């Protein structure tokens, strides 16, 4: 069994300032950055000490982590550990990428988000091409604001057809977008799995891999089943505590509306699409096959679509 760990340390800063984003609203002082660095070092040391446990690590920072050299060093180090199956990170691709040449590239994945208000299309696509040439698994995505539609179309045209382009639906609490049928058709043509992201899925008492083969860990080593369930289940650094805590358990929340949460819901069967690329949101098959498989699913697969004006909790 491979245990997937979603690590989110105390880092809260970002070199971008997207107004709609709940992340990166702070600028840390030197002491705060040192705490983040020390927390990450402790976590990497723990992974290194667990040679008998096969793990995958997914960094999901509150901000942009790759602009901090200790995250680049951690990814390079983790990728070379024999017990690490995969190491992935969410990033805006603005940071130096040369460190990736020091990784075991077969284990690395990048979830790359395009922010058209903070970078140019040419620069971003050039960096994606840099990843492609090195055969680093990656996905590319963008937030589906209507004002971004022209850029989304340009981005799709600029990327190779083999590159999956995901679109995060804008729910009302993120900016008040209300999609028309034409909007949904446009975004679904860009992202065949857009339907899974349009609304929050009913999750209460549903089977989910979190808490069993997937967990969330913070900078203090507090283990939770996922980022969206606040109840701790263990401390990573207490001997034996993690193993005692891991077990199948139904979701306690009414709904789950974020990809890094609902992708682990058993009934959605999204692992069958993403395979080994589930952490970096990169499907295991080509776009044509992906589109055909998604279209073949019944309308009940993702459930009825409620109003997008309903806020998530």
Secondary structure, DSSP 8 states (H G I E B T S, - for coil): -EEEEEEE-S----S---TT-SS------HHHHHHHHHHHHHHHHHHHH-TTSEEEEEE--SS--TTSHHHHHHHHHHHTSTTEEEEEEEE-S-S--GGGGGS-GGGEEEEEE--TTTS-HHHHHHHHHHHHHTT-EEEEEEE--GGGHHHHHHHHHHS-TTS-EEEE---GGGT-----HHHHHHHHHH-TTHHHHSS-EE-TT--BSBTTTEEEEETT-EEESSTT---EEEETTSTTHHHHH-------SSEE-SHHHHTTBGGGTTHHHHGGGTTTT--SS-HHHHHHHHHHS-TTSS-----TTS---
